[in-house]
């Protein structure tokens, strides 16, 4: 079973400031912080009961003494795993950061939402934010199999199962998410409502956000749906892709809503066979391309923007990277006129510098100034920094 080397390099990121490390459950945060580091570091694991009890008695004093004893080298990183279990440690760490300017902290938990729900004071003026997503194809390398990415998803534990004969185990994942991320905020009586919403979001994955449609499908009031969607986004289970505007064709300003993982989305879509995904729902292939782009933007290029474009006339392009590269995604093995329609419309305006279609054709080629990219070619160009 492979042990994937993650593209998010914590040692390099923590050279100049402290960070929060967020990421959905089972995205690999614990594995990542236990990988070899290129700088001195110490781990405070709050999942360990003895460690939790020791630090909870007097967080400020215990953390100060711990630092003095265990961090003699300037720039030592203190990793606090599962910081949501003891949010009082945050204030103690903030105080220490102002007193010892060379100390670096890495606060690890699933989401800012979870930390705040437990009473944590998240100060972005003192610590930046890093997000660990599921695996990218660049991390899986030669072991990457597109069919596995599209059906089982890219959570490390689940992807590793593809090397055996076991069936996907995403039902326990969703159940645990509802119990540990949702129930503490919304109450156990509302878990079934959130579950219905997750299924509806999966059915409309990659569509323009339409709270009225989600309300109709779930039987919940629209205001409740809006509140619940914000919670799902805040816990890292969903992502909002903003719209690109400012083109000569009148552009729709509504964002699109995607769940975070292709496998989880596929599982949820299958929970209600009487309500198939709509024709506007993103294909798993398109969803995977978005995932790869998000990993690149969040881990390598922290400044480029990622948007989508749709005109009121019906033309659309799935993704616009850094306002320069227009990217459409289609799992087809033979690109035709339909797949190029949106890119051609946007290219007529000269809105971007580069136009690409990521697909399952075997060979790279150019049609009317549009690059037809096999998906592995896309991955290489993206992570080599050649698409932005």
C-alpha positions as CSV (number, residue, x, y, z in Angstrom):
1,X,0.0,0.0,0.0
2,X,1.6,3.3,-1.1
3,X,2.6,6.0,1.3
4,X,2.0,9.3,-0.5
5,X,4.3,12.3,-0.2
6,X,2.1,15.3,0.1
7,X,2.7,18.5,-1.9
8,X,1.9,20.8,1.0
9,X,5.3,21.4,2.5
10,X,4.8,22.5,6.1
11,X,8.5,23.0,6.8
12,X,8.8,25.6,4.1
13,X,5.5,27.3,5.0
14,X,6.4,27.7,8.7
15,X,9.6,29.6,8.1
16,X,8.2,33.1,8.6
17,X,4.9,32.8,10.6
18,X,2.6,30.5,12.4
19,X,-0.4,28.7,10.8
20,X,-3.7,27.0,11.3
21,X,-3.9,23.7,9.4
22,X,-7.5,22.9,8.4
23,X,-8.7,20.0,6.3
24,X,-11.7,17.7,6.1
25,X,-11.7,14.5,8.2
26,X,-9.3,11.8,7.0
27,X,-7.6,14.2,4.5
28,X,-4.3,13.2,6.0
29,X,-3.5,15.9,8.5
30,X,-2.1,13.6,11.2
31,X,0.0,11.7,8.6
32,X,1.4,15.0,7.3
33,X,2.5,16.4,10.6
34,X,4.2,13.1,11.4
35,X,6.3,13.2,8.2
36,X,10.0,14.2,8.5
37,X,10.5,17.9,9.0
38,X,13.4,20.1,7.8
39,X,13.3,22.3,10.9
40,X,13.1,21.6,14.7
41,X,9.6,20.8,15.9
42,X,7.7,19.4,18.9
43,X,4.3,17.8,18.9
44,X,1.6,18.3,21.5
45,X,-1.0,15.6,20.7
46,X,-4.3,16.5,22.5
47,X,-5.7,13.1,21.5
48,X,-3.4,11.6,24.1
49,X,-5.4,11.7,27.4
50,X,-2.3,12.3,29.6
51,X,-1.2,15.3,27.4
52,X,-4.7,16.7,27.4
53,X,-5.0,16.6,31.2
54,X,-1.5,18.1,31.7
55,X,-2.2,21.1,29.5
56,X,-5.8,21.6,30.6
57,X,-4.9,22.3,34.2
58,X,-3.2,25.6,33.5
59,X,-2.7,26.1,29.7
60,X,-0.7,29.3,29.9
61,X,1.8,28.2,32.5
62,X,2.2,24.6,31.2
63,X,2.7,25.8,27.6
64,X,5.3,28.4,28.7
65,X,7.2,25.8,30.6
66,X,6.9,23.3,27.8
67,X,8.4,25.8,25.4
68,X,11.3,26.8,27.6
69,X,12.2,23.2,28.2
70,X,11.7,21.7,24.7
71,X,12.3,24.5,22.3
72,X,15.8,25.9,22.8
73,X,16.4,26.4,19.1
74,X,15.0,29.6,17.6
75,X,12.3,28.9,15.0
76,X,11.2,25.6,16.6
77,X,7.7,24.7,15.4
78,X,5.2,23.7,18.2
79,X,2.5,21.5,16.6
80,X,-0.7,21.3,18.5
81,X,-2.8,18.6,17.0
82,X,-6.6,18.6,17.6
83,X,-6.5,22.1,19.0
84,X,-10.3,22.2,19.1
85,X,-10.2,19.8,22.1
86,X,-8.5,22.5,24.2
87,X,-9.1,26.0,22.6
88,X,-7.8,27.7,25.7
89,X,-4.4,26.7,24.5
90,X,-4.8,29.2,21.6
91,X,-4.8,32.2,23.9
92,X,-1.8,30.8,25.7
93,X,0.0,30.3,22.4
94,X,-0.9,33.9,21.2
95,X,0.7,35.3,24.4
96,X,3.8,33.2,23.9
97,X,4.0,34.3,20.2
98,X,4.2,38.0,21.3
99,X,6.8,37.3,23.9
100,X,9.0,34.9,21.9
101,X,9.0,36.2,18.3
102,X,10.9,33.2,16.9
103,X,8.4,30.6,18.1
104,X,6.2,29.1,15.3
105,X,2.9,27.3,16.0
106,X,0.9,25.0,13.8
107,X,-2.6,24.6,15.1
108,X,-4.3,21.5,13.6
109,X,-8.0,20.7,13.4
110,X,-10.6,19.9,10.8
111,X,-12.1,23.4,10.3
112,X,-12.2,27.0,11.7
113,X,-15.9,26.4,12.3
114,X,-15.2,23.5,14.6
115,X,-12.6,25.5,16.5
116,X,-14.9,28.5,16.9
117,X,-17.8,26.3,18.0
118,X,-15.7,25.0,20.8
119,X,-14.9,28.5,21.9
120,X,-11.6,29.0,20.1
121,X,-10.5,32.6,19.3
122,X,-9.1,32.4,15.8
123,X,-6.7,35.3,15.2
124,X,-5.7,35.5,11.5
125,X,-3.5,38.5,12.3
126,X,-1.2,36.2,14.2
127,X,-1.4,33.0,12.2
128,X,-2.1,32.2,8.5
129,X,-4.3,29.5,7.1
130,X,-3.3,26.3,5.3
131,X,-5.8,23.8,3.9
132,X,-5.1,20.1,3.3
133,X,-7.3,18.6,0.6
134,X,-7.7,15.0,-0.4
135,X,-4.9,13.5,-2.5
136,X,-4.0,15.1,-5.8
137,X,-2.9,13.2,-8.9
138,X,0.6,14.8,-8.5
139,X,1.0,13.1,-5.1
140,X,-0.3,9.7,-6.3
141,X,2.0,9.8,-9.4
142,X,2.3,6.6,-11.3
143,X,-0.3,4.9,-9.0
144,X,-3.0,7.4,-10.1
145,X,-6.0,5.7,-11.7
146,X,-8.7,8.1,-13.0
147,X,-11.5,5.5,-12.5
148,X,-10.6,5.2,-8.9
149,X,-10.5,9.0,-8.4
150,X,-13.9,9.4,-10.0
151,X,-15.7,6.6,-8.2
152,X,-14.0,6.1,-4.8
153,X,-12.7,9.6,-4.4
154,X,-9.3,10.8,-3.1
155,X,-9.4,10.6,0.6
156,X,-6.1,8.8,1.4
157,X,-7.5,5.9,3.3
158,X,-10.2,5.3,0.8
159,X,-7.9,5.6,-2.2
160,X,-5.6,3.1,-0.6
161,X,-8.4,0.6,-0.6
162,X,-8.3,0.5,-4.4
163,X,-5.2,-1.7,-4.0
164,X,-7.3,-4.4,-2.4
165,X,-10.7,-5.9,-3.1
166,X,-12.6,-4.0,-0.4
167,X,-15.7,-2.0,-1.3
168,X,-15.7,1.8,-0.6
169,X,-16.5,2.6,3.0
170,X,-17.9,6.1,2.7
171,X,-21.1,5.5,4.6
172,X,-19.2,5.5,8.0
173,X,-17.4,8.6,6.8
174,X,-20.6,10.6,6.2
175,X,-22.1,9.2,9.5
176,X,-19.1,10.3,11.5
177,X,-19.1,13.7,9.9
178,X,-22.7,14.2,10.9
179,X,-22.1,13.0,14.4
180,X,-18.9,14.9,15.2
181,X,-19.1,18.0,12.9
182,X,-22.9,18.7,12.7
183,X,-24.5,17.3,15.9
184,X,-22.5,19.5,18.3
185,X,-23.9,22.6,16.6
186,X,-27.3,21.6,15.3
187,X,-28.3,18.9,17.7
188,X,-28.9,15.2,17.1
189,X,-32.5,15.9,16.1
190,X,-31.4,17.8,13.0
191,X,-28.9,15.2,11.7
192,X,-31.5,13.7,9.4
193,X,-32.2,17.2,8.0
194,X,-28.5,17.8,7.3
195,X,-28.3,14.3,5.7
196,X,-31.1,15.2,3.3
197,X,-29.4,18.4,2.5
198,X,-26.1,16.7,1.7
199,X,-27.9,14.3,-0.6
200,X,-29.6,17.2,-2.4
201,X,-26.2,19.1,-2.6
202,X,-24.7,16.0,-4.2
203,X,-27.5,15.8,-6.7
204,X,-26.9,19.4,-7.7
205,X,-23.1,19.2,-7.4
206,X,-21.3,21.8,-9.5
207,X,-24.5,23.7,-10.4
208,X,-25.2,27.4,-9.8
209,X,-26.3,27.8,-6.2
210,X,-30.1,27.6,-6.1
211,X,-31.5,27.6,-2.5
212,X,-35.1,27.3,-3.8
213,X,-34.3,24.1,-5.6
214,X,-32.5,22.7,-2.5
215,X,-35.4,23.7,-0.3
216,X,-37.9,21.9,-2.6
217,X,-35.8,18.8,-2.7
218,X,-35.3,18.6,1.0
219,X,-38.6,19.9,2.2
220,X,-36.9,22.4,4.4
221,X,-37.5,26.2,4.6
222,X,-35.3,28.2,2.3
223,X,-33.8,30.2,5.2
224,X,-32.9,26.9,7.0
225,X,-31.3,25.6,3.8
226,X,-29.2,28.8,3.5
227,X,-28.0,28.4,7.1
228,X,-27.3,24.7,6.7
229,X,-25.3,25.2,3.5
230,X,-23.1,27.8,5.2
231,X,-22.4,25.3,7.9
232,X,-21.5,22.6,5.4
233,X,-19.1,25.0,3.7
234,X,-17.6,26.1,7.0
235,X,-16.8,22.5,8.0
236,X,-14.9,22.0,4.7
237,X,-17.5,19.6,3.2
238,X,-18.4,21.9,0.4
239,X,-16.7,24.6,-1.7
240,X,-18.1,27.7,-3.4
241,X,-16.6,28.5,-6.8
242,X,-17.2,32.2,-7.6
243,X,-18.2,33.6,-11.0
244,X,-15.9,35.5,-13.3
245,X,-17.5,38.8,-14.5
246,X,-16.3,41.7,-16.6
247,X,-16.6,40.1,-20.0
248,X,-18.3,41.7,-23.0
249,X,-21.0,39.0,-22.9
250,X,-23.3,39.5,-20.0
251,X,-22.1,37.1,-17.3
252,X,-24.0,35.4,-14.6
253,X,-22.7,36.4,-11.1
254,X,-24.0,33.3,-9.2
255,X,-21.4,31.0,-7.7
256,X,-21.3,27.2,-8.1
257,X,-21.4,24.8,-5.2
258,X,-19.3,21.6,-5.1
259,X,-18.8,19.0,-2.4
260,X,-15.2,18.5,-1.5
261,X,-14.6,14.9,-2.7
262,X,-15.7,12.9,-5.8
263,X,-16.2,9.7,-3.9
264,X,-18.3,11.2,-1.1
265,X,-20.4,12.9,-3.8
266,X,-20.9,9.7,-5.7
267,X,-21.9,7.9,-2.5
268,X,-24.5,10.6,-1.5
269,X,-25.9,10.7,-5.0
270,X,-26.7,7.0,-4.7
271,X,-28.7,7.4,-1.5
272,X,-31.8,8.6,-3.2
273,X,-32.3,6.6,-6.5
274,X,-35.7,8.2,-7.1
275,X,-34.0,11.6,-7.6
276,X,-31.2,11.3,-10.2
277,X,-28.7,14.1,-10.6
278,X,-29.9,16.9,-12.9
279,X,-28.5,17.5,-16.4
280,X,-26.6,20.5,-15.0
281,X,-24.9,18.5,-12.3
282,X,-21.1,18.4,-12.7
283,X,-19.7,15.1,-14.0
284,X,-17.2,13.3,-11.7
285,X,-14.5,14.1,-14.3
286,X,-15.2,17.9,-14.1
287,X,-15.3,17.6,-10.3
288,X,-11.9,16.0,-10.2
289,X,-10.4,18.7,-12.4
290,X,-11.7,21.3,-10.0
291,X,-10.1,19.3,-7.1
292,X,-6.7,19.3,-8.8
293,X,-6.9,23.0,-9.4
294,X,-7.9,23.7,-5.8
295,X,-5.0,21.7,-4.5
296,X,-2.6,23.6,-6.8
297,X,-4.0,27.1,-5.9
298,X,-4.0,26.4,-2.1
299,X,-0.7,24.6,-1.9
300,X,1.6,26.1,-4.5
301,X,0.2,29.4,-5.8
302,X,-1.6,31.1,-2.9
303,X,-2.6,34.2,-4.9
304,X,-4.2,33.1,-8.2
305,X,-7.9,33.2,-8.4
306,X,-10.2,30.3,-9.4
307,X,-13.6,31.1,-10.9
308,X,-16.1,29.9,-13.4
309,X,-17.8,31.7,-16.3
310,X,-21.3,31.5,-17.7
311,X,-23.1,34.0,-19.9
312,X,-26.8,34.7,-19.8
313,X,-26.8,33.4,-23.4
314,X,-26.0,29.9,-22.2
315,X,-22.2,29.7,-22.9
316,X,-20.1,28.5,-20.1
317,X,-16.5,27.6,-19.2
318,X,-15.9,25.4,-16.1
319,X,-12.9,27.1,-14.7
320,X,-10.8,30.3,-15.1
321,X,-7.4,30.1,-13.5
322,X,-5.9,33.4,-12.4
323,X,-8.1,35.3,-14.9
324,X,-5.7,34.0,-17.6
325,X,-6.3,30.4,-18.4
326,X,-9.8,29.1,-19.4
327,X,-10.3,25.4,-18.7
328,X,-13.2,23.2,-19.7
329,X,-13.4,19.6,-18.5
330,X,-15.0,16.7,-20.3
331,X,-14.5,12.9,-19.7
332,X,-15.0,12.3,-23.4
333,X,-12.5,10.2,-25.4
334,X,-13.4,12.1,-28.6
335,X,-13.7,15.9,-28.4
336,X,-16.4,17.4,-30.6
337,X,-18.1,20.8,-31.2
338,X,-20.2,20.6,-28.1
339,X,-17.2,20.4,-25.8
340,X,-15.5,23.4,-27.4
341,X,-18.6,25.7,-27.5
342,X,-18.0,27.6,-24.3
343,X,-14.3,28.0,-24.8
344,X,-14.8,29.3,-28.4
345,X,-17.3,31.9,-27.1
346,X,-14.9,33.2,-24.4
347,X,-12.0,33.1,-26.9
348,X,-13.9,35.4,-29.3
349,X,-13.9,38.0,-26.5
350,X,-10.2,37.7,-25.8
351,X,-11.0,37.4,-22.1
352,X,-8.1,35.0,-21.4
353,X,-4.6,34.3,-22.6
354,X,-5.0,30.6,-22.9
355,X,-7.8,28.1,-23.6
356,X,-7.7,24.4,-22.7
357,X,-10.0,21.4,-22.7
358,X,-9.0,18.6,-20.3
359,X,-10.3,15.3,-21.5
360,X,-9.6,11.6,-22.0
361,X,-8.3,11.8,-25.5
362,X,-4.8,10.0,-25.7
363,X,-2.9,12.8,-27.6
364,X,-2.4,16.5,-27.1
365,X,-3.5,18.7,-30.0
366,X,-4.8,22.2,-30.9
367,X,-8.2,23.0,-32.4
368,X,-9.0,26.7,-33.3
369,X,-6.4,27.9,-30.8
370,X,-7.8,25.7,-28.0
371,X,-5.4,23.1,-26.5
372,X,-6.9,19.6,-26.2
373,X,-5.1,18.2,-23.1
374,X,-5.2,14.5,-22.0
375,X,-5.8,14.6,-18.3
376,X,-2.3,13.4,-17.3
377,X,-0.8,16.1,-19.5
378,X,-3.0,18.6,-17.7
379,X,-1.7,17.4,-14.4
380,X,1.9,17.7,-15.5
381,X,1.5,21.2,-16.9
382,X,-0.5,22.4,-13.9
383,X,2.0,21.3,-11.3
384,X,5.0,22.4,-13.4
385,X,3.5,25.9,-13.2
386,X,2.9,26.1,-16.9
387,X,-0.8,26.9,-16.8
388,X,-0.5,30.1,-14.8
